[in-house]
């Protein structure tokens, strides 16, 4: 009898787990007559729940289309799965892909540019963020619909600033100002590190961008296919030299690639400033036991900052589904871009509103009144100069290039010469580009 009960208990547990896993990626079957839109996404946690709520609202708002969200894991995992089924009948109606995958999606031949449906539906994009649209626009054609976009920002402990005699409403803007504030923080609180730099190359790329620096030739691949890396330019070396100087003067804590430890140090008052994605701002503000301040991405002294290139992901329309299904998918995209939905998405996920009219929504006005720091990242986006520098780069080798940059960042943090370190990284990245270009010509 005991064995029977044990077996029965195990069976029930397994059944519950299976049903739980099913519920994450499934929903009730659509009603007869509704066009089903399978939507592959990579939103987990709070952002994932916010997205699910938005989809539920859409499904309940009409009886013609039924959107079925299917979580695919990380962006890398989702793109790997799409590579295996692209061009077949098994593709979803919508697939979310991070900005790093843009070049692959365009070159793959597996997608229908959203511009086709924008023209067909006479959809007005004038209210959508131009600095975000520009990233996904090639030769005047918008290839994917922007959805979850973010930029790097400076997070700082405003209470610690005040204690150290620093104006908590005036975050540092330049490298020298970060250095000066970090020194004051560490002198005031011996148990606090002034600043940290996570080994995530995105921050280096953005610091290069804001001082009118290219990561690759041919305007980051915007005016032609890239052939070499430019990370070892004087502007790149300037960044590495500053980081190493901060490190040697014990003003910069180095957590390697462990962002969790960095966040923990900040939330426990052991770190005064660090760089983060704007998408995590709301969560950090809510969890911190002190007042959190947000500032623009710091830039090198003596340069006029150009702003930032967007990160995040966009929504693509794969070829394969019927014209009716693709039209239904685009109808859902239009719903996602609407002001009210974008306000809800921004507040619930932390990502930017894509539609500028979302800032007039009562929900957003109420949120900004309660948490005014959240508006800083939007101000940074709006102050960005639209150019080849800030449009981001088009290449398929970003993952490999970032691995080389990770090694370079680790080396310079451990005392290696900035110029030599970046020369090595640039040469390695250029080799990867050369090999990739040769392979694509075959």
C-alpha positions, 0 to 999 in steps of 0.5 A: 500500500505504501509503495502504491501511494508513493508511486501515485504521489510521484505520478501526480507530481510529474503530471502537475509539472507537465501541465505547468510546463504546458501552460507556460507555452500554451493557451486555450485553443482558438475559437473556430473561424479565428486566424491563429498567430503563433508568436515566438518570444524570449520574454521571461519574468515580469516582462513575460507576464506583462506580454502575456497580459497584453496578448490576453487583452488583444485576444479578448478584444476581438473575435477574428485573430487569436495570438498564441505566444510560445516562449523559446528561451533566450534570444540565442536559443530562439534564433538557433531554432529559427535557423533550423526551420526558416523557409519551411511550413513550420515557422511561426507567424511572428518571431522576436529576434534581438538586434544582433540577429538583424543582419542574419534575418535580412540576409536569410531570405526567410522573412517578409519585410514589415514595410510590405504590410506598412505600405499595403495597410497605409500604416502611419509610422510617424509617431514611432521613435525615429531613432529606433526605426532607423536601426531596423531600416535599410535603404528606406525599407523597414524590415522588422517592427521595433518592440522591446528597445533599451539603452545603457544608462548610469545607475547611482546611489543618490543617498550615497551621493548626498552623503559624499557631498555630491549633488544627487540630482546632477549625475556625472556625464564625463569620464573625469566626472565619474572618476571624481565622484567615485573618489568622493564616494570611496573616501566617504564610505570605506566599504563602498566601491565607487564605480564598476564596469561589467565585462559586457562588450555592449557598454564598450560599443556604446561608449565608442558610439557616443564619441562618434566612433565606429566598431567596424568599417563602412559606417558599421556595415551601413554603407557596405559589407564590413571588412575589418574591426575598428575597435582599436581606434584612438577612441577605443583606446581612450575608453580602455585607458580610462577603465584601467586608470580607474582600476589602478586607483581602486575606484573601479570594482571588477565583477567580470561577467557576473552581473548578478554580483554587480547588482547585489553589490549595488543594492546592498550599498557596496557599490556607488555607480554602475552601468545597466540596461534601461530595461532593468531600471524600474526593478532596481528602483523598486528593490533598492533600500535607498533612492536610486538615480539614473544618468546618461551613459558617461562619455569621454572628456572633450567630445560632444556626445552623440547619444546611444544606439538602441539594444533589445529586439524587434518582431519579424514576419517569416515567410511560410504562413498564408497571406491571411495569417501574415496580415493577422500577425501585422494587425497584432503588431499594430496593436502592440505599437498603439499608445495605450499598449506601449504605455502598459508595456513600458511600465510593466517591462521597463523597455522604451515606449516605441510610440511617442504618443504613449507619453501622453497616456495617463498611465505613463504620466502617473508613473513618471510622477511617481518614479521620475528617474524612468524618464531619464532613459527616454530623454537620452534616447530623444537627445540622440543624434540620428546618424550612421554612428548611432544606428548600430552596426549590421553584421552577423559576427557580433557574438564572436566579436564580443567574445574577443572583446570580453577577453580584451576587457579582462586583459586590460582590467588585469593590467595589460596595455590598452593599445596592444590589447585592443590591437589583438582584439581588432586583428582577431575580429577582422580574421573572423570577418574575413573568414565569414565573408569568404564562406558567404561567397562560396 
